[in-house]
Amino acid sequence: MNDHSLRTLEYEAIREQLAGEASCSLGVEKALAMQPEDALFTVQRRLDETSEARKMLSIKGAIPLGGVSDIRPALRQASIGGSLEPDQLIDVAGTAGAARSLKSFLAKAEQAMWPLLTRYGSQLGTFQPLENEIGGAIAPNGSVLDSASPELARIRSRRRTAENRLREKLNAMISGPLRTYLQDPVIVQRADRACVPVKAEHRQAFGGIVHDTSSSGATLFIEPAAVVELGNEVREMEVRERQEVLRILLKLTDAVRRVEPELWGTVETLAEIDYIASRARLADRMNAVEPELNAQGITRLLSARHPLIDPERVVPIDIVIGEPQNRVLLITGPNTGGKTVTLKTLGLLTLMAQSGLHVPAARALIHVYNQVFSDIGDEQSIQQSLSTFSSHITNIARVLNEAGPNALVLFDEVGAGTDPGEGAALARALLQFLLRRNARVVATSHYGELKSFAYMTDGVQNASVEFDDVSLRPTYRLLQGVPGSSNAIAIAGRLGLPTEVLDEARELLAGQDNETADVIRSLEEAKRAAFSEAEAAQRARKEARGLREQAEQELSRYEQLRHEIRAKALAEAREIIRKAQEKSQRLVDDMKRKARSGDADRARSQARDELRDVEREVVDEIDELLALPKATLDDEVVAVPQRPLKAGDHVRVSTLGLTGIVLSDPVGGEKLPVQVGRLRVMATVADLLLIGTPVSSPPPPKASGGSVVAQSEGGGGESRMMEAAETSSQLTLLGFRADEAAMSLEGYLESAQAAGITRARIVHGKGTGTLRRVVHERLKAHPYVEDFADAGPEEGGAGATIVTLKG
């Protein structure tokens, strides 16, 4: 990218803000060296990294980077054979430990949620042996521990012993008879030797080696002869200790050197992770969004904010450039109205996005440019004797020579600084040149000729910074599609210019392009009105969207409640039916037992009464459930064209989620008798859905009073101990569990046999095929079954089984 543009767009300030978010010097260095990229893939990857880090900071709270140091100088020193100092080794161990912690942290993160960061984590090395070796030899304060080697421990022990003996002997001397020879009874160090301060006149009497004298010469610092050998021993141990410490440091340095390449890679990865985390923290602080990228030359910024202006004062702007009608955008309007800020906002946010940074805006679509050029501000150079105009032209000449079709060019006050006529002509020629180059250009100007040029030229669009004629102040909003006026006289009045001067200026201006000025003013007013209407429409859309979301939430809650109620109703209905089936089965068993004992008439009468009781109980309980919300159809049931119901129709009782057969034609009223399995229920007509026509003759008519039809073995052959009307030629098992279906099938076959039914339809549905398998397994071995097969297409196909019962 062009260094001049980076400077004029204040890109360096963004680098410094980013560096302030870094956790270590490695991240600071990366932030200060940040550069925009021009490859779409690279830019998108950087943005994805920033987004991942923002998500991780939001969920995890932090990315652990504590303890990381820049150990690259130490690694260079180790690579050339130099010995590392203890503090350098501590930094190496600390950085290795930080890398280990971060690697563990990222290894626990979900790879699907953070694929890029977890990949960086896998690139971090593990140096636990090196950490242990350094930690066992170097204390946190940088001193070499006695435990670093047995030899060091032995040498230090001997040195301490010699130092203790030396101190004891000197203490005995300065507190004994020689005390009168001393200036003070103290032990001092001179030239790394233990000495005492002796009066100069007692030098000969005291004896020993003089290592120093006072400035007056009255005091001699003498090492007594009696402790010279002990002093020599201490010095010898100190020399040997230094040699052993150096050997230990060389050994640790060699351990670092052995893993130097891996440490280099780990340091680079730590720097990259800190750099990514810094971008995420900066994005959070700016309340920024990830920009969407494109390669079609289009940039759209919605509510974009300049990141270096106080968030409390900045006015967001909307700007679009790169579409067929605005490959060149010409912004006009008053001074201090925000034209330059608009240029800098567009340029700086583009550079930020191409650096992998999120941008402060409500929404952003940004084209990835190969080049970004800007000519903004006063470039006058005293040293080079260049005027403002000359410096601008010099920079513009460089832009024209270098700008290609994938360039963004930003011109502030293009053509200004010279004669207005020539300046306007030059500006127009510059814009036409860049338009032919297919560059994207945003320029600001006060020249009225350029406004007309924009109207007449394809690909060039007028824009303006809004000015409030009532308050005589700019609103700083950008309006695309209409030019603006400079409003110089109005602004001059607000700034205190005398009224007399202003009136004269207006008179001089009168007659100069009044018609054009009126058109421009009308366009500006129309644009402001359209903008206000658009804002109102946006608020209305937002309110409608909120109401729709609220309605959807209410509907979702209703659907959930409806399903819960239906499930509860179905469970209760099945329990009612199950209990009724158990009672009916007990009655059938009891009738058979009494019939065999010869008391058939009494058994028949008693069974009739008890079956009526069961029927009444079931009907009453089922009727209570009919008031529940309508249930949806099971997948296995397909409705047929609806018509008035009649006896024998196969229907769906929606409130029960079960199917049955209509027992009689409607005769007034809202309810019809429906045979559901072995039970007869009164169902509301509105709750019945026709799903099929009769597959056999309607159920046998019910005997008078609902009595049981029976024949004794002696009078008519086989006894039949079942109510004809209570047994249908169809059994529906939809919605049953396997064990429930098996039990219901057994009871039904028993009842059908007793009722004399020879052909029955078992409806089990297709579903997963489980109910069909259970039915077929039971039918294979049942003594009442002559034959069975899948129903024909008109009777349900594989969703039903036709059973032929033995006569």
N, C-alpha and C positions, 0 to 999 in steps of 0.2 A: 504494500500500500504506500501511497505517496506521503512522505514524512511531513511535508508542508500541510497537507490536509489533516493529518493526525494532530498536528499542533494547533491549527486554527479551529478545529472542532473540539479541542480540549479533551482529547482522548487520554492524555497523560493523567488528568484528574481522575478518570475512571480507574486507571491502573492503580493510582494511589489509594482510592477507596477500596479496591479489591485487596490490595496488600494489607490494609488495615483489618481485613477479615481473616487473614491467615493465622494458623496456629503455631507455625515455626518459621525459621528463616528460609527454609527450603521453599515453602509456599510463597513467602514474600518475594523471593527471587523470581519465581515463575510468574507471579502476578505482575511485577514490574517489567518483565520481558514479554508480556502478552502482545500478540499481534493478530489482526484479523486474518482469517483464512479466505481463500477464494474458490475452494473445491466444495461443492454441495454436500458430498458424502461426509467430508471431514467436519464441516460446520454442523451437520445434523447429528453426528456422533457426539460432538462437544455439547450440543444442546441437550441431547438425551442423557449425557452424564450429569449435567446440571440438574435436570428434572429428577433423576434417580436420587441424587444427593439431597434434594429438597424433600422428597418423599421420606427418605431415611431419617433426616433430621426431624421431620414432623412425627414419625412413628416411634423412632428409637430415642429421640431427644438429643443425641450427639453422635459424632463419629470420633472415637478415641484416638487422639494424636499426641497426647502428652508424653514427654520424655524424648521427643525426636530432636536431634541436633544435626548440624551440617558437619559430618565427619569426613567429607571428601578431602580436605587438606591432610588429615591424619592418614587416610588411605594412600594418598600420593606419597607421603613421607615413608610409610611402611613399604610401598612398592619399590622404592629406590634403596632400601636397606637401612634407613634411619631408624633410631630407637624412639618409640612413642613415650611421651611423658604420662604420668599417672592420670592427670585430668583428661588427656586425650583418650586413654583407655577406658575411663569411666564413661565418656561420651559415646564411645563405640558400644560398650555394653548396654548403656541406656537406650540407644537407638535400636539395637538388636532386640531388647526387651519390648520396646514400644511396637516394633514391627510384629513381634510374636503376638502381642495382645490384639493388635488390629487385625492380624490374620485370623485369629480365633473368633473375633467379633464378626468379621465378614463371612467366615465359614458357617456360622450359625444363621446367617441371613438367608431368606428364601431366594434361590437363584432365579426363579421365574419372576420375582418381583424386582430384583436388582441385578440383572445379568451382567451389566458392565462393571459395577463396583465389586461384585463377587469375583469377576475375572481378574480385576486388579489385585484382590486379596490373594488369589492363588499364585500371583507372581511374587509375593513377598517371601523372602527366605526365612529359615528357622536356624538360629545359631545358639541353641541352648548350651552345648558344651563350652563355647567361647564365653558366653555370659557367666557360666559357673566358674570357669578358670579365672577370669578377670575379677569376679566378685569374691573369689576365695583368696586373692592376692592383694587387692587394692581396696582400702577403706573408702567410704563415701566422701571423706574429706581430702582424699588424694594421697594419703600416706600408705606406704607399703606395709602390709601386716606381717607380724612375726611368723604367721602360719604360711607365708608365701613359700618358704622352704625350710627344711630342718637346719641347714647351715646358717641361714639368717637368724633363726631363733637362737642357735648356739652362740653366734658372734655377739648378738645383742645382750645375751645373758652375761657373757664375759665382760662386755663393755660396762654394763651396769654394775657388776661386782667391782671392777677396777675403779669406776667413778665413786662408788660408795666408800671404798678404802681410802681413796685420795681425799675425799671430803672429810672423813673422820680424822685423818692425820693432820690436815690443815686446821680443822677446828681445834684439835688438841694443841697445836702450836700457837694459834692466836689467842687462846685462853690460858696459856701457860706462862712460863717465865719470860718468853720472848715478847710478851704483850707490850712491854715498855718501849720496844724498838719500832712499833707500828704507829702510823698516823691514825688508823682506825682498825678495829678488830673485824675486818671483813675479808671475804674471798672474792677476787675479781678475775675476769677473763681478759687476757691480753695475748694477741697473736695465737688464739685458740689454745692457750695454756692457762692453767690455774695459778694465780699469783696472789700476793698480799702486798698492801701499800706500806713500804718501809721508809722511815726517815732517812734522808740522804747521809746524815752523819753516822748512821749505824750500819752502813753498807757492808763494811769489812767484817764487823762482828756478827751480822746476821748470816751472810754467805748465801750463795745460790746464783741463779742466772737472771740478769736484768733483761726484761722484755719491753719495758717502756718507762718513760719518766713523765712527771707532770710538767705543765707549761712553765712553772716557776723553778723547776729543778729541785724543789724541796722534798719531793716524794719520788721514790723509785718503786716500780712494780716488779717484784722479784719472785721467781719460782724457786722455793727453797730446795736446796740440794737433796734433802731427805725425801722429796716427793717426785723428783725428776723421773725416776724409773716408772713410778705409777702413772705419771703423766704421759710417758712414752707408750705405755701399754694402752692407755685410753685412746691415744692418737692412732695407734696401730689398729685397734678394733674399729675405730671410725673409718679408717681407710678400707679395711676389709668389708665393713658393712656397705660402704658405697659401691664397692666392686660387686658384692653379691646382689644388691638392689639393681644395679645396671644389668647384671646377668638375667635377673628375673624379668626386667622390663624388655630385654631383647627376646627372651623366650615368649613373652606375651605378644610382642610385636610380630614375631614369626607366626604365632597362631592366627593373628589378624591377617597377615599376608597370605596365608593358605586359603582363606575364604574371601580374599579381596574382590574378585569378580562378582561373586554373589552379593557381597555387601554393596558394591556399586549399584547393581541392579535394584536392590532393595531400597537404597536411598532415592534413586530416580522414581521408583514407584511410590514411595512415601511422599515425595515432592508433588507428584501428579495427583495423588488422592487429596492432599492438602489444598492444592490448587482447585480441584473440583469442589471440595467442601466450601472453599472461600467463595466461589461463584454462587453456590447455593445460598449461603448466608447473605451475600449481597442482594440476591434476588428477593429473598424474604424481606430484607430491610426496605427495599424499594417497592415492595408489593407488586412485583413484576410478573409478566406472563411469558410462557415459552412461545416464541414466534413461529408461525408456520412458514416454511421455506418454499420457494418456487424458482423455476428457471425460465419463466416466461416474461421477465422484465417488469412484473407488476409489484408494487408496494402499496399496501393499504394499512394505515395506522388509525385506530379508533381510540379516542381519548388518550392520546400519547402525551407524556409529560417529560420535560427536559430533566434529566436526573441530577443536574447540578443546581437547580433552582429549588428554593425552599418549598417543600410539598404543600405548606399552608398557603403559599402565594401563587404557585404555578397554575396557569390556566391550560387545561388539556385541549389538544387540537385534534381534528380529524383531517387526514390528508391522503390523497390517492394519486399515484403517478405511475405511468407505464402502460396505461390502457391506450387503445388506438387514438382516442381523442385528447389525451394529455401526456404524450411522450415528452413534451416540453410544457412546464407549468410556469406561467408568468404571474408573479404576485405583486400587486400594487396596493397603495394605501398610505396612510399618514406615517410620519416618523414616530418612533416610540410606540408603534402599533403592534409590534410583534413579528415583523417580517423576518428579521435576522434570527430571532429565536426559533421561528418555524424552520428556517434552513438548518440551523444547528441541531434542532431536535431530530429532523429527518436524517441528517448525516451521522450524528452520534449514535442514534439507535440502530442504524444500519451497521455501523462499525461494531457496536456491542453485540448484535446478533451474530455477525460473522466471526466473533471471537468466542462464541459459545455462551454468551451471557443472555439471560432473560431480560426483557425490556419493559420499562414502566409504561404500560398501556393497558386498556381494557381488552384489546385484541390486536394482533399484528400479523400481517402477511408480508414477508420481506423477500425481495429478490436478492440472490447472491451475486454480487458484482465482482469483476476482476479488478476494477479500479474505482477509487473514489477520489474525486478532485474537488477542491473548494477554493474560492477566492472571496474571503470574508475579512472585513475590517481594514484599518488603515495600515498599509504596508510601506509607508514612506521610510526611506533609508537615508539618513544624513551622511553616513560614512561613504555610501556609494553614490551620493549626489542624485538620488532618484526621487522625483516627486511622487505624490500619491497616485496620480494617473499613470506615470511611467512604471511604477512598481506593480500596479495592477496589470498593465498590459504585458509586462515581462512574465508575470505568472500565468496570465491567460494564454500567451504564446506557447508556454510549456504545456499547458493543458491541451491546446489544439493539436500540438505535435504528437501527443502521447495517447489521447483519448480514443478508445476503440468502441465497437458496438455494444460491449458489455460494461459500460462505464456509467457512473453517476457523477454528474457535474453540478456543483452548487455555486452560483454567482450572486454576490450581494451588490446591489446597485450597479448592475452591468452597464458599462459605457459612461459612468459618471466621472466627474473630475475634469471635464473639458467642455467645449462649446456644446450646448444642448442639441443643436441640429446634427452636428457631426457625431456626437456621442450616441444619439438615438440610431443613426444610420449604422454606426459600427456595431452597436448592440444587436440590431436586427440581423446583420450579416453573420455575427458570431452564432446566434441562435439557429439560423438557417444552416450554417455549416455543421453544427453538431446534430441537427435534425437529420441531415443527410447521412451522417455517420451512424445514425440509429442509436445514439447515446440517450440516456435519460437525463433531463436537465430541469432544474428548478432555479429560477432567477428572480430577483427583486428589482424593481425600477420605479421611477416617478415619471418616466417619459410617456406622454399620452399617445405618441405615435406607435409605441409597442402594444398598447391596448388594441388599437385598430389592426395591427399586424396579427395579433393572436386571434381576433375574430375572423380574419380572412385566410388563415393558414391552417390546413389540415394537420392534426397532431399537436397543435399548440392550443393551450387552454388558459383563459384568464382566471385569476383568483384574486382575492383581496382579503385584507385584515379588516374586520368590522369596526366601524366608528359610530358611536352613539351621538347623533346630532343634538339630542336634548341635553345630555350631560357634558357634551363636547369632550368626551374621553373615549379612548379605544377600548373595545371589549376583549381584544386579543384572540378572538375566534377567527378561524380561517374559513372563508366562504369560497368554494370553487365554482366556476362557471360565469362569474361576473367580475369586472374590474373594479377597482376602488379609486377614490380620489384622494389627493394628498391632504385636503382639509387644512392647508397651511395657514390660511387667514384665521380660521376658527381656533386652531391651536395657538397661534400667535396671540390672539385675544385672551385666551385662558392663561397664557404665560405673562400677561401684563402689558402688551404693546398698547400704546395710546389709541383711543377710539378714532381720533382724527386720521391717524395713519391707516387704520383698518378700513375706514370708509373710503379713503382715497384709493386704496388697493382694490377694493371691490369695484369702484367705478372704472379703474383701468382694466380690470378683468372683464367687465361687462362687454359683451359683443365678441369676445374671443371664445369660439367653440362653445357658445351657450347651448346650442342644440345637442351637441355631443355630451356636454356635461349633464343636461337634463335626462338624456337617455341613460347615461351611466347611473345617475341618481335613482331613476325609476327602477333600473335593474337591481340596484343594491337594495332598495326597499322591497321589491318582489322577492329577492333572495332571503332577506330577513324574515318576511312573512312565511315563506315556504319552510324556512328553518324552524320557525316557531310551531308551524303546523306539524312538521315532522316530529318535533319533540313531543307534542301532544299525542300524536299517533303512537309514538314509542311508549309513552306512559300508558295509553289505553291498551296496547298489546301486552304490556307487562302485567297490567291488572287482569286482563282476560286470561292470560296464561296462569296467573295465580289462582283465579277462580276455577279454571279447568283442572289444575292440579288438585285443588281442594275437592272438586266433584269426583275426580278419579279415586282419591283416597277414600271418600265416603262410599263410593261404589265398591271398592275393594273390601272395605270393612263389612258392607252388606253381604257381598258374595261369600265372604268367609263365614259370617253368621248363618247364612242360608244353608251352606254345606254342613255346618255343625248341627243345625237343627234337623236337616234331612238325615244325616248319619244317625243322630239320636233316635229319630222316628223309626228308621229302618231297623235299628237294633231292638227297639221296643216291640215293633210289629213281629219280628222274627221270634222274640221271646214268647209273645202271646201265642203265635202259631205253634211253637214247639210244645208249650204246655198243653194246648188243645189237642195236639197230636198224641201226646202221652196219655191224656185222659181218654181220647177216643180209642186208642189201642188197648187200654185196660178194659174199656167197655166191651170191645170186640172179643177180647180173650175171655171175659167173664160170660158173654153170651154163648160162646162156643162150649165153654165148660158146662153151663147150665143146660144147653141143648143136648149135650151128650148124656146128661143125667135124666132127660125126659121131661124137663120143665120148660119147654120152649116158649109157650104162650106167656107165662109169667116173665121169662127173661126178655121176650120181645117188648112187652109193655114197659117193664122197668128201664130197658135200654133206651126206648123212645123218650121217656121222660128225662133221663139223664143226658141224652144227646141234645135235647132241646135246651137244657140248662147250659150245656157247654156252648151251644150255638149262641144263646143270648149273651153269655159272658164275652165270647169272642167279638160278637157284633158290637156290644157296648164299648169294649176297649178299642176296637178298630175305629169306631165312629169318633172317639175322642181324638184320634190321630188325624182324622180327615181335615181338621181345622188348621193343620200345619201348612207352611208354604209349599208350593208346588215343587216337585222334584224333577230333575232332568232325566232324560232317557239314558239307560245303560247303552254302552257301545254296541251290544249284541242285538238290540231291538231297533228295527227300522220301520218307521210309520208308513202307512199306505194312504192313498187319497181318502180324505174324510167324508163321511155321509152319516145320516141318522143311524143310530145303533139299533140292532135287532137281536133276537135270541140266537145264540150260537156264535156271535162275533167274538173274535179274540181281541182283547183290549189290554191296555196298559193302565194300571191304577197308579197314577203319578205320585200320589201321596205315600204309597207303600213301596214304590220301586219294584212292584211285582206284576205279573201278568195273570190273566184269568179269562173266563168265558162268561158272556152275558147269558143269564138263565131265562130271561123272558123279555118280550117286547115292551117298550115303554108304554105305560098307561097313566099318563099324567104324572105330576110330581117331579122332583129334581133328583131322585135316587133310583138306582137299578140294582137288582140282585146280581152279584158276580161270584162265580165259583173260582176261588183262589186256592189251587191245590185241592185239599180235602175240606176246605172251609168255604162257607158261604158268607159274603159280606154285602152290606148295603153301601154302595158307593155313589157319590155325587156325579151326575152326568158330566159336569164340567171337568172332572178329574179323570175321565176315561178317554183314552186315545186308541182309536182303531188301528190295530197292527196286522190283522189278517182275517180272512173269512173262514167259515167252518171247514175243517178237514174231514169231518165225519158227521153223522147225524147228531143233532143236539142231544144233550144228556137226557136219559130216560126221565119221564115225568115223575114228579114227586107223588108218592102215594098220599091218599087223603089224610090230612092231618099230619103229614110227615111221618107216617108209620113205617116200620121196618117191613120189607117184603121178605117173607120166609116160607119155605116149604119143608115139611118134615121129610126125613129120609124114607119113611114108609109110604107117604102119600104122593110124592112127586119126585123122588130122586134126591139129588144133592141139596142140602140146606144152603140158603143164601141169607146171611145175617148182616145185611148192610142197607142203609137207606140209599135208594137209587139216586135221588136228587143230590145226595151229598157226595157222590163219586163222579168225577168228570172223566172224559176220555183223554184228558191232557193233564200232565204234571209239569209245572214250571219250577226249575231249580236255579234260575238266574239269581246271582248274588249270594248263594249258599256256599258255605265252606264244604270241603270234601266229606268230612264226617257227617255234617248236617244233611248233605245231599244223599249219602248212602242210607241214612236212617229214614229220611222221607221217602226214598224210593222203595224201601222194604215195606213200609206201611202202606204206600199207594198200591203196590202189586197185590198185597193181601186184600185191600179193599176192592180193587178192580176185579179180582177173581171172585170175591163174594158177590159183587154186583153184576156179574155176568158179562163184563166188558171183554171183548175179544181183540180189539185193536185200540192201541193207546199211543199218544204222541208225548214223548219226554223231551221238553225244551231245556237244554243245558247251555246253549250259546257256544260260540267258537272260542273267543278269548284265548287263553294259553293252552286249551285242550285238556286241562286237568279234570274238569267235571265230566267231559265226554269219556275219558278213560275210566273214571270211577263208575259211571253208569254202565258202560259195556262190560266191565269186569263183573259187576253184580248180575247183569242179565245173563251172562254165559252160564252161570251155575245155578240159576234160580229154577225151582221145580215148576213154577207156573208159566214159564216163558217157553213158547214153541219156537219162535224165531225173532230176530230183530235186525234192522239195517238203518243206515243213514236215511233221513227223510229226503224226498225229492226236492228239486229247486223251488217248487211252488209251496212247499211246506216247511222251508227253513234250511234245506241243504244240510251241511255238516253241523249246523247249530241245533239240530234236533234229531231224535232217533225214533223210528216207528217200531213198536213192539207188537207182535202177535201172541196173544195169550191162549193157553190151552182152554178148550171148552169144558 
